[in-house]
């Protein structure tokens, strides 16, 4: 397999962007990534698009061709592929594009992730998110997306004495990081008290335990490693990747406090990369709810099982802590335009490994990780990225 | 790049299957393909799912994980990926899976395509199909999917003197083939008069010029060529593939009577395979409308531009004609469960190349082609398959 590098990154502002359409967001991120990479549009071999549910959010399927067209690339007749796997779609798109390069089929590929969620009302958007859980066995009985994660939180509190205060610290940390990220949806700090006293969404998760609905897009340009130096002085190599699936419905899983898809995807990625979790300085993990980040850092073996809440409380995952987690602000503060998530995570990690993260720069960041979930954890994708010295 | 072979095929009955759910259809096709291939489920490295719009048809996104789960494979935690590109999604899924094998990431991959369209009403289903055209510039002004194709038909009639009688012959031929296919939705022959006197859907396209709404699924097992003989005495090699995109909306295209995406995808596939169109004995091409098959056989260079109608009328594309087109009955008679289309086409070609097509067997079939469209031709995928001697 050929090695693959990231040579360009781009992202839009994240937030409630009522004056920008899906196609405008996708194109903006893509053009920024192309400009950053130094390639010409003619150098592109293919387009991959991560998108969860444009069909339901904006009534448009076939967004792969849409993006190719509105990027001004229709005349190149590039292969354009949309991939979906719930919230993991952006990360899956990166993996598919990397495989296309590794196979020799393509040399340079752009991967975009985008979602336009705020054109529908909040209730409808919540229902659309629930469509990534099991509609026949969960949603139909009234289980909301937040409700399913609330059950995981409850069980984690019961098994490991995880506290609401510890979960609140995830939100506090990610808002603190988000305040340093000019692209983030929320750029102000919050206090633990604000989380604890906010209205319930699904007990024990309050409004501030939940990532927002967002519009936004992100893009990366991938290139075969043997050509990357031609375009970039700071290519970032994809060291290894892993993807895994699990039972779609929560009630079939062996354990509510562990996501086996994350465990397996993590093992596959670390094995492929030939590194261990303690070698990672910076990670973007899926924090659609505060409990999700706690479970993720445990399942990725950054901390021992059950100690995710305590590690967060003790600052181990803070900026320049033992491992810096969600320096972008995460889904919680950067925002959660679902299709963009996995790609935006990669953008942040590349920025950190290049040393271009400004006020939120992690010192001596050499290896970074992204972790992205679909649904309530029935899909997980892990990528490891490394700085080239 | 490693060579890739098809070692297993499976499909469900196609039709209005009100007593079977999406997940039941997907699993049935997948298990048939696994059984046909002779592999054990444990041999699988990954799952790819082609699906256009489960989010809108059955309110379920994240069907990749759903299929992995309901196949009884959740414990293997396989990477499961859904790809979408309008009606081309099944063919794109095959291409992605083949690249995953070619890259060395995987050895054995199952590709399923499925759609459950008849749980919603006809009008709503039509609107969902239109979501693969440009919603902001076509559908919003009232253009239906059939209406857009009707414009192509009108222009083709104007430019090349193509007649309604010639278009009707596409339907007559494909119904004749479908009558020989026990999995087809329509297994009875029709007359030209039935097509010509049927009610308009969008003039000049009558009901019998249009493929039906359908439920169904198909699956193929792909394997690295160097391991294929272990499982199969009759592996069918993927000789080459091509995918291309085009302007999403018809009004931006340079010509209404040619689909540039088909032309380019065809050239890429023939180039990759190192063969020419005259070497192909059997082809499954996208015939969601009768005019589409006429345009396709021209754009794939099976006949000269403008002569597709005449060639059909003269029997060149009939079973064991100069080139046998849509021996399965095509979308027109086999049925058109959108996500299944590209995979079902591959199933038919493999069956023909193995010599297992029964009453509709093409004699001496050595090279076969599939051609699949997304939307009104903004995506096209062409695969070439070859018998191993």
Interface residues (C-beta under 8 A of the other chain):
Chain A: X1 X21 X23 X47 X52 X53 X55 X56 X58 X59 X60 X61 X62 X64 X65 X66 X68 X69 X70 X73 X74 X77 X78 X79 X80 X81 X82 X83 X84 X85 X86 X92 X95 X96 X99 X100 X102 X103 X104 X105 X128 X131 X132 X133 X134 X135 X136 X139 X243 X244 X245 X246 X247 X248 X249 X252 X260 X261 X264 X265 X374 X375 X378 X379
Chain B: X1 X21 X23 X47 X52 X53 X55 X56 X58 X59 X60 X61 X62 X64 X65 X66 X68 X69 X70 X73 X74 X77 X78 X79 X80 X81 X82 X83 X84 X85 X86 X92 X95 X96 X99 X100 X102 X103 X104 X105 X128 X131 X132 X133 X134 X135 X136 X139 X243 X244 X245 X246 X247 X248 X249 X252 X260 X261 X264 X265 X374 X375 X378 X379
